[in-house]
Amino acid sequence: MRILTFLAGAATGYVLGTRAGRGSYDKMMAKAQHLWDDPRTQQRIDAMGDSLRSKSPAVGEAVESAVSTVSRKLHEPQ
């Protein structure tokens, strides 16, 4: 009987908490969408993308070098 009472209380708390939490979630998502749609945000995202594209060849070379070094060390006789 105690477990049934506990489950009923937990279910009631979940339902009430979900309803209260949904309003906060909706507000948070609306604010996030507003921030995402801001032209200043989009300008920053575009600038970061351009920066990453310009640096990607150097990053690729560094990764290739690191993989080569690790591979060589793994295959060295000990």
C-alpha positions as CSV (number, residue, x, y, z in Angstrom):
1,M,0.0,0.0,0.0
2,R,2.9,2.4,0.8
3,I,4.4,1.9,-2.6
4,L,1.1,2.7,-4.3
5,T,0.8,5.9,-2.3
6,F,4.4,6.8,-3.2
7,L,3.8,6.1,-6.9
8,A,0.6,8.2,-6.9
9,G,2.5,11.1,-5.2
10,A,5.4,10.8,-7.6
11,A,3.0,10.8,-10.6
12,T,1.2,13.9,-9.2
13,G,4.4,15.7,-8.6
14,Y,5.7,14.9,-12.1
15,V,2.5,16.2,-13.7
16,L,2.5,19.4,-11.7
17,G,6.2,19.9,-12.2
18,T,6.0,19.3,-15.9
19,R,3.3,21.9,-16.3
20,A,5.2,24.5,-14.3
21,G,8.4,23.6,-16.1
22,R,6.9,23.9,-19.5
23,G,6.3,27.6,-19.2
24,S,9.9,28.2,-18.2
25,Y,11.2,26.0,-21.0
26,D,9.0,27.9,-23.6
27,K,10.4,31.2,-22.3
28,M,14.0,30.0,-22.5
29,M,13.5,28.6,-26.0
30,A,11.9,31.9,-27.2
31,K,14.9,33.8,-25.8
32,A,17.3,31.4,-27.5
33,Q,15.5,31.7,-30.8
34,H,15.5,35.5,-30.6
35,L,19.2,35.5,-29.9
36,W,19.9,33.1,-32.8
37,D,17.9,35.3,-35.2
38,D,19.8,38.4,-34.2
39,P,21.8,39.7,-37.1
40,R,24.8,40.4,-34.9
41,T,24.8,36.7,-33.8
42,Q,24.7,35.6,-37.5
43,Q,27.6,38.0,-38.3
44,R,29.7,36.4,-35.6
45,I,28.8,32.9,-36.8
46,D,29.8,33.8,-40.3
47,A,33.1,35.3,-39.2
48,M,33.9,32.2,-37.2
49,G,33.1,30.0,-40.1
50,D,35.4,32.1,-42.4
51,S,38.2,31.9,-39.8
52,L,37.8,28.2,-39.4
53,R,37.9,27.7,-43.2
54,S,41.1,29.7,-43.5
55,K,42.8,27.8,-40.8
56,S,41.6,24.3,-41.8
57,P,44.6,23.4,-44.0
58,A,47.1,24.2,-41.2
59,V,45.0,22.1,-38.7
60,G,44.9,19.2,-41.2
61,E,48.6,19.3,-41.6
62,A,49.1,19.3,-37.8
63,V,46.8,16.4,-37.4
64,E,48.5,14.4,-40.2
65,S,51.9,15.1,-38.5
66,A,50.6,14.0,-35.1
67,V,49.1,10.8,-36.5
68,S,52.3,10.0,-38.3
69,T,54.4,10.5,-35.2
70,V,52.1,8.3,-33.1
71,S,52.0,5.6,-35.7
72,R,55.8,5.6,-36.0
73,K,56.2,5.4,-32.2
74,L,53.7,2.5,-32.0
75,H,55.6,0.5,-34.6
76,E,59.1,1.1,-33.2
77,P,60.7,-2.0,-31.7
78,Q,61.1,-1.7,-28.0
